[in-house]
Amino acid sequence: MSNSHPDFGCAVLSIKYDFEKHTGHVYMPIGNCTDMESTVDIFKKLCPYVSHIVTWCDGELDTQYVIHKGDWIAI
């Protein structure tokens, strides 16, 4: 079974959103990496106040997307 999710640009196991912290999480299997623009768009549709997105690959911290001076950047 494939977990490929075209909106994220990779395989996704699950997502989570913390409405208090305005933070989204994407959990992926090993060897995957999200498309930043698509991932930000998905979470902005879920909650327009999202300000931080954390991606996890195989249980390890992968990438973080944050708003910096009005633009989303990857760190």
C-alpha positions in Angstrom: 0.0 0.0 0.0 1.3 3.4 -0.9 1.0 6.4 1.4 1.9 8.8 -1.4 0.0 12.0 -1.0 0.1 14.3 -4.1 -0.7 17.4 -2.1 2.4 17.0 0.1 4.6 15.7 -2.8 5.6 12.6 -0.8 4.4 9.7 1.3 2.7 10.8 4.5 1.8 8.6 7.5 -0.2 11.3 9.4 -0.6 15.0 10.1 -1.4 16.8 13.3 -2.3 20.4 14.1 -2.0 22.2 17.4 -4.6 25.1 17.3 -3.2 26.7 20.5 0.3 26.9 19.2 -0.7 27.4 15.5 1.7 24.5 14.6 1.3 21.7 12.1 3.2 18.4 12.0 3.7 16.1 9.1 4.9 12.5 9.7 6.6 10.7 6.8 8.3 7.4 6.3 12.0 7.2 5.7 13.3 8.7 2.4 10.5 11.3 2.0 10.5 15.1 2.0 7.5 17.4 1.7 7.0 20.1 -0.9 7.1 23.3 1.2 4.7 25.5 -0.8 2.0 22.7 -1.0 2.5 21.8 2.7 2.1 25.4 3.8 -1.1 25.7 1.6 -2.6 22.6 3.2 -2.1 23.9 6.7 -3.3 27.4 5.8 -6.5 25.9 4.5 -6.9 24.1 7.9 -6.1 27.2 9.9 -5.1 30.6 8.4 -3.2 31.4 11.6 -0.6 28.6 11.1 2.9 30.0 11.8 5.1 26.9 12.2 5.1 23.5 10.5 7.4 20.7 11.6 8.1 17.7 9.4 9.2 14.4 10.8 10.9 11.6 8.7 11.1 8.1 10.3 10.4 9.6 13.7 13.3 12.1 13.4 13.0 15.9 13.0 13.4 16.7 9.3 12.5 20.3 8.4 10.7 23.2 9.9 8.8 25.9 8.0 8.3 29.2 9.7 7.1 32.7 8.8 10.0 35.2 8.7 9.3 38.8 7.7 6.0 37.8 6.1 7.5 34.9 4.0 7.6 31.2 4.7 11.2 29.8 4.9 12.6 26.4 5.6 15.0 25.9 8.5 
